[in-house]
Amino acid sequence: MKQKSLLAALSAVILFTPFSSPVHALTQNETSPSGENTAVVVTPGFGAYKAPLIATMTPAEMRIINKAQEEVKRVNIVKPLSARLVTWYIEPSALNSPTVKLARKTLLGTQAMFEGLGIFEAKATSIVIGRTQKFLDETVTRLGCFPNLSRTWGQHLMGSSLCSDTIIVMNLSGYLFLTTPGQTVTREMETRPEPPIASQSYLLVHRNIAGLSHEWAHSVRTLMAGGEVPVGEPAWMREGFAEMVSGLARVKTFPLRTSYADFHAVKIHMFSNWASRCKLNLRAYAGNSDILAGCEYYKGLIGVEILLSDFGGLAKLMKLYKNTSVLRSFEASFLTNYGMTLPEFEVIADQYINDIAKIPFRT
């Protein structure tokens, strides 16, 4: 299935309107002057959950997510989206998936946000969506891409950006039915009917509709950095940036369903007890190794949120990657952009992250 542009494929079903609702605190909408943590009512937007969902957040956390919400409102979609050089390869069994439809809406919202910030980078990108390994393997191979899947047991487990971010893969079966680390996709999963969105756990739906947006953020950031993966970019920054962009885009795409506080609370306080296993400082999650174990997604998101809130917003983050294409070094660009070294920032981030980690995980 080939589309000339994301806009042509999706603009008829997406609506951008400003989000005006404040964070839903049980006591007040501003953090307590006494410095106490705040209980927040969370509305996931999609999926099944038992209300009320309550997240406890630190005063600094409340301040930072409120600033993130302001950043969403600041991005105005005032021009038509530019044509995208996207070719879609969708297995027939995934064509009418409600999950895929939501993921594609969020993907368009992601690009709309980038273009609202003046980022119009484009390159030929293939997006491969399927229910079976056979379809995914054969399509990726036909596109001339031969990824190393040894770390995922030889499978396209869920979402990935491959071959210098020229190919985005979405294994819908994995997204729908993988629920714990270490699982692989079985043939039975590949033929199991997709359950209705309303019957799926909000945690899984939250994860699933973010997949394409997350990988698209990787692709655009690569282009901003000059067409190659930025030299010296920490793993926590790579994944944290993509996670944050997917969250901001979801709020912009579905403003009546979710706020940035909802996104942050689900990811950081409800999805995974990352604090019990990600005990090392942020610097430990900079390199690509088995030590990452997914910690780069959670600690990385929190770290990038600090950059967004306290160090210049989205425009500054875009400039960080743009400067990388000139300086040919992520660390040099970070120092130029923020006036401090990466290790210096990581010390700042660790204190904030550790305060959040002390809050008991909501089960």
C-alpha positions as CSV (number, residue, x, y, z in Angstrom):
1,M,0.0,0.0,0.0
2,K,1.7,3.2,-1.2
3,Q,0.8,6.7,0.0
4,K,2.2,9.9,-1.5
5,S,1.9,11.7,1.8
6,L,0.9,11.2,5.4
7,L,-1.4,14.2,5.0
8,A,-3.3,12.6,2.2
9,A,-3.7,9.4,4.1
10,L,-4.7,10.9,7.5
11,S,-5.7,14.5,7.4
12,A,-9.4,13.7,6.9
13,V,-9.5,12.0,10.3
14,I,-7.4,14.2,12.5
15,L,-8.4,17.4,14.3
16,F,-6.1,19.8,16.1
17,T,-7.6,22.0,18.8
18,P,-6.0,23.7,21.8
19,F,-6.0,21.8,25.1
20,S,-7.3,24.0,27.8
21,S,-7.9,21.8,30.8
22,P,-5.5,22.1,33.8
23,V,-3.8,19.2,35.6
24,H,-6.4,17.5,37.7
25,A,-5.0,17.7,41.3
26,L,-7.1,16.4,44.1
27,T,-6.5,19.5,46.2
28,Q,-5.3,22.3,44.0
29,N,-3.9,22.8,40.5
30,E,-0.6,24.3,41.7
31,T,2.0,22.5,43.7
32,S,1.8,22.8,47.5
33,P,3.7,25.8,48.9
34,S,4.8,23.4,51.7
35,G,6.7,21.4,49.2
36,E,4.5,18.3,49.7
37,N,3.8,15.8,46.9
38,T,0.5,16.2,45.1
39,A,-2.1,13.5,44.2
40,V,-3.2,13.8,40.6
41,V,-6.3,12.2,38.9
42,V,-5.1,10.6,35.7
43,T,-7.3,10.1,32.5
44,P,-5.4,7.7,30.1
45,G,-7.6,8.6,27.1
46,F,-7.9,5.1,25.6
47,G,-8.3,1.6,27.0
48,A,-9.9,0.0,30.0
49,Y,-9.1,1.2,33.5
50,K,-10.8,1.4,36.9
51,A,-11.3,5.0,38.0
52,P,-10.1,6.9,39.7
53,L,-6.4,6.5,38.7
54,I,-4.3,8.4,41.1
55,A,-0.6,9.4,40.6
56,T,1.5,11.0,43.3
57,M,4.0,13.6,41.9
58,T,6.7,15.8,43.4
59,P,6.4,19.6,43.4
60,A,9.2,19.8,40.8
61,E,7.5,17.1,38.7
62,M,4.2,19.1,38.7
63,R,6.0,22.2,37.6
64,I,7.8,20.4,34.8
65,I,4.8,18.7,33.3
66,N,2.8,21.9,33.4
67,K,5.5,23.5,31.4
68,A,5.4,20.6,29.0
69,Q,1.7,21.2,28.6
70,E,2.4,24.9,27.8
71,E,4.9,23.8,25.1
72,V,2.2,21.8,23.5
73,K,-0.1,24.8,23.4
74,R,2.7,27.0,22.0
75,V,3.1,24.9,18.8
76,N,0.6,26.2,16.3
77,I,-0.3,24.2,13.2
78,V,-0.8,27.1,10.8
79,K,0.4,25.7,7.5
80,P,-0.5,22.5,5.6
81,L,1.8,19.6,6.3
82,S,4.4,19.1,3.6
83,A,4.2,16.1,1.4
84,R,6.1,13.2,2.9
85,L,8.2,10.6,1.0
86,V,6.6,7.7,2.7
87,T,5.8,4.3,1.3
88,W,3.5,2.1,3.4
89,Y,3.7,-1.7,3.4
90,I,0.8,-3.0,5.4
91,E,-0.1,-6.7,5.7
92,P,-3.8,-7.2,4.8
93,S,-4.6,-8.6,8.2
94,A,-3.4,-5.3,9.8
95,L,-5.2,-2.9,7.4
96,N,-8.3,-2.3,9.4
97,S,-6.7,-2.4,12.8
98,P,-8.1,0.3,15.3
99,T,-4.6,0.3,16.9
100,V,-2.9,1.1,13.7
101,K,-5.4,3.8,12.9
102,L,-4.7,5.5,16.2
103,A,-0.9,5.0,15.8
104,R,-1.1,6.6,12.3
105,K,-3.1,9.6,13.6
106,T,-0.4,10.1,16.3
107,L,2.3,9.8,13.7
108,L,0.7,12.6,11.7
109,G,0.4,14.7,14.8
110,T,4.1,14.2,15.4
111,Q,5.1,15.5,12.0
112,A,2.6,18.4,12.4
113,M,4.4,19.3,15.6
114,F,7.8,19.2,13.9
115,E,6.5,21.4,11.1
116,G,4.9,23.8,13.6
117,L,8.5,24.3,14.9
118,G,9.8,24.9,11.4
119,I,11.3,21.4,11.0
120,F,10.6,20.2,7.4
121,E,13.3,17.6,6.9
122,A,12.1,14.7,4.7
123,K,13.7,11.6,3.3
124,A,12.4,8.4,1.7
125,T,11.0,6.3,4.5
126,S,9.3,2.9,4.3
127,I,6.8,2.0,7.1
128,V,6.2,-1.7,7.4
129,I,3.2,-2.9,9.5
130,G,2.3,-6.5,9.9
131,R,0.8,-9.3,12.0
132,T,3.4,-12.0,11.0
133,Q,7.1,-12.3,11.1
134,K,7.1,-13.8,7.6
135,F,5.6,-10.6,6.2
136,L,7.9,-8.3,8.2
137,D,11.1,-10.3,7.4
138,E,10.3,-10.6,3.7
139,T,9.4,-7.0,3.3
140,V,12.4,-5.6,5.1
141,T,14.7,-7.9,3.2
142,R,13.1,-6.8,-0.1
143,L,13.8,-3.2,0.9
144,G,17.5,-4.1,1.1
145,C,17.7,-3.9,4.9
146,F,19.3,-6.7,6.9
147,P,19.1,-5.8,10.6
148,N,20.8,-7.6,13.4
149,L,17.9,-8.9,15.5
150,S,20.0,-11.0,17.9
151,R,19.0,-8.8,20.9
152,T,15.3,-9.5,20.2
153,W,15.6,-13.3,19.6
154,G,15.6,-12.9,15.9
155,Q,12.2,-11.2,15.8
156,H,10.7,-7.9,15.1
157,L,9.1,-7.8,18.5
158,M,7.2,-4.5,18.4
159,G,8.5,-1.3,16.9
160,S,11.9,-0.4,15.6
161,S,13.7,2.1,13.3
162,L,16.1,0.3,11.0
163,C,18.9,1.0,8.5
164,S,19.8,4.6,9.4
165,D,16.1,5.3,10.2
166,T,15.0,4.7,6.6
167,I,12.6,1.9,7.6
168,I,10.1,1.8,10.5
169,V,8.7,-1.6,11.5
170,M,5.6,-2.1,13.5
171,N,4.8,-5.7,14.6
172,L,1.1,-5.3,15.5
173,S,0.9,-8.8,17.0
174,G,3.7,-8.0,19.4
175,Y,2.2,-4.7,20.4
176,L,-1.2,-6.3,21.0
177,F,-0.1,-9.4,22.9
178,L,3.4,-9.0,24.5
179,T,3.0,-8.0,28.1
180,T,6.2,-8.9,29.9
181,P,9.9,-8.6,29.2
182,G,11.5,-11.7,27.6
183,Q,8.3,-12.7,25.7
184,T,8.5,-13.5,22.0
185,V,5.7,-13.5,19.4
186,T,4.1,-16.9,18.8
187,R,2.3,-18.0,15.7
188,E,-0.9,-18.2,17.8
189,M,-0.5,-14.5,18.5
190,E,-0.2,-13.7,14.8
191,T,-3.7,-15.1,14.1
192,R,-5.4,-14.1,17.4
193,P,-8.1,-11.5,16.7
194,E,-7.3,-7.9,17.8
195,P,-9.4,-7.1,20.9
196,P,-11.5,-3.9,20.9
197,I,-9.5,-0.9,22.1
198,A,-12.1,-0.3,24.9
199,S,-11.4,-3.8,26.4
200,Q,-7.6,-3.6,26.3
201,S,-5.6,-2.3,29.3
202,Y,-4.9,1.4,29.1
203,L,-1.3,0.6,29.7
204,L,-1.0,-1.5,26.6
205,V,-3.0,0.9,24.4
206,H,-0.9,3.8,25.7
207,R,2.2,1.9,24.6
208,N,0.8,0.7,21.3
209,I,-0.4,3.9,19.8
210,A,2.9,5.6,20.5
211,G,5.0,3.2,18.4
212,L,5.0,4.9,15.0
213,S,5.4,8.3,16.6
214,H,8.4,7.2,18.7
215,E,10.2,5.8,15.7
216,W,9.3,8.8,13.5
217,A,10.9,11.0,16.1
218,H,14.1,9.0,15.7
219,S,14.0,9.5,12.0
220,V,13.4,13.3,12.1
221,R,16.1,13.8,14.7
222,T,18.6,11.9,12.5
223,L,17.8,14.2,9.7
224,M,18.2,17.3,11.8
225,A,21.6,16.0,12.9
226,G,22.7,15.8,9.3
227,G,21.4,12.4,8.1
228,E,23.3,10.1,10.4
229,V,22.7,8.9,14.0
230,P,24.3,11.7,16.1
231,V,27.9,10.8,17.1
232,G,28.1,10.6,20.9
233,E,24.3,10.9,21.6
234,P,23.6,9.0,24.8
235,A,21.1,6.2,24.7
236,W,19.0,7.9,27.4
237,M,18.8,11.0,25.2
238,R,17.9,9.1,22.1
239,E,15.1,7.2,23.7
240,G,14.0,10.0,26.0
241,F,13.7,12.4,23.1
242,A,11.5,10.0,21.1
243,E,9.4,9.1,24.1
244,M,8.8,12.8,25.0
245,V,8.0,13.7,21.4
246,S,5.4,10.9,21.1
247,G,3.8,12.1,24.4
248,L,3.6,15.7,23.2
249,A,2.2,14.6,19.9
250,R,-0.4,12.5,21.5
251,V,-1.6,15.5,23.6
252,K,-1.7,17.6,20.4
253,T,-3.5,14.9,18.4
254,F,-6.1,14.0,21.1
255,P,-6.4,17.2,23.2
256,L,-9.9,16.3,24.6
257,R,-8.7,12.9,25.7
258,T,-5.4,13.4,27.3
259,S,-3.0,15.9,28.9
260,Y,0.7,15.8,29.2
261,A,0.2,15.0,32.9
262,D,-1.8,12.0,31.9
263,F,0.9,10.8,29.5
264,H,3.7,11.3,32.0
265,A,1.8,9.7,34.9
266,V,1.0,6.6,32.9
267,K,4.5,6.2,31.6
268,I,6.5,7.0,34.7
269,H,4.2,6.1,37.6
270,M,2.0,3.3,36.2
271,F,3.6,1.4,33.3
272,S,6.7,-0.1,34.8
273,N,8.4,-0.2,38.2
274,W,11.6,1.2,36.7
275,A,12.8,2.6,39.9
276,S,13.3,-0.8,41.5
277,R,15.7,-2.0,38.7
278,C,17.1,1.2,37.2
279,K,19.2,2.2,40.2
280,L,22.3,3.6,38.4
281,N,22.9,7.2,37.6
282,L,21.9,8.6,34.2
283,R,25.4,8.4,32.9
284,A,25.3,4.6,33.1
285,Y,22.5,4.5,30.5
286,A,24.5,6.5,27.9
287,G,26.1,3.6,26.0
288,N,24.5,0.8,24.1
289,S,24.8,-2.3,26.2
290,D,22.8,-4.9,28.0
291,I,22.9,-2.7,31.1
292,L,20.3,-0.5,29.6
293,A,17.5,-3.0,30.0
294,G,14.9,-0.4,29.0
295,C,16.0,2.0,31.7
296,E,16.9,4.5,29.0
297,Y,13.3,5.0,28.1
298,Y,12.1,5.9,31.6
299,K,15.1,7.8,33.0
300,G,15.7,9.3,29.5
301,L,12.1,10.6,29.3
302,I,12.4,12.3,32.7
303,G,15.8,13.8,31.7
304,V,14.6,15.2,28.4
305,E,11.6,16.7,30.2
306,I,13.9,18.7,32.3
307,L,15.7,20.1,29.2
308,L,12.3,20.9,27.8
309,S,11.0,22.7,30.9
310,D,14.0,24.4,32.4
311,F,16.5,24.9,29.5
312,G,14.8,26.5,26.6
313,G,11.8,24.4,25.5
314,L,11.2,22.5,22.2
315,A,13.0,25.1,20.0
316,K,16.2,24.6,22.0
317,L,16.0,20.9,21.6
318,M,15.6,21.2,17.9
319,K,18.6,23.5,17.8
320,L,20.6,20.9,19.7
321,Y,20.2,18.4,16.9
322,K,20.6,21.0,14.2
323,N,23.9,22.1,15.7
324,T,25.1,18.5,15.8
325,S,25.1,18.4,12.0
326,V,27.6,21.3,12.0
327,L,29.8,20.4,15.0
328,R,29.7,16.7,14.2
329,S,29.6,15.9,17.9
330,F,26.5,15.6,20.1
331,E,28.5,16.4,23.2
332,A,30.0,19.6,21.6
333,S,26.5,20.6,20.4
334,F,25.1,20.0,23.9
335,L,27.8,22.2,25.5
336,T,27.2,25.0,22.9
337,N,23.5,24.8,23.2
338,Y,23.1,24.6,27.0
339,G,26.3,26.1,28.3
340,M,27.1,22.9,30.3
341,T,28.6,19.5,29.6
342,L,26.5,16.4,29.4
343,P,27.9,15.0,32.6
344,E,27.1,18.3,34.4
345,F,23.5,18.1,33.2
346,E,23.2,14.4,34.2
347,V,24.1,15.3,37.8
348,I,21.2,17.8,37.8
349,A,18.9,15.3,36.3
350,D,19.8,12.5,38.7
351,Q,18.7,14.5,41.7
352,Y,15.3,15.1,40.2
353,I,14.9,11.5,38.9
354,N,15.9,10.1,42.3
355,D,13.2,12.2,44.0
356,I,10.6,10.7,41.7
357,A,12.0,7.2,42.2
358,K,11.2,7.4,45.9
359,I,7.5,7.6,45.3
360,P,6.0,4.1,45.7
361,F,5.1,2.5,42.3
362,R,1.3,2.3,41.7
363,T,0.3,-1.3,41.2
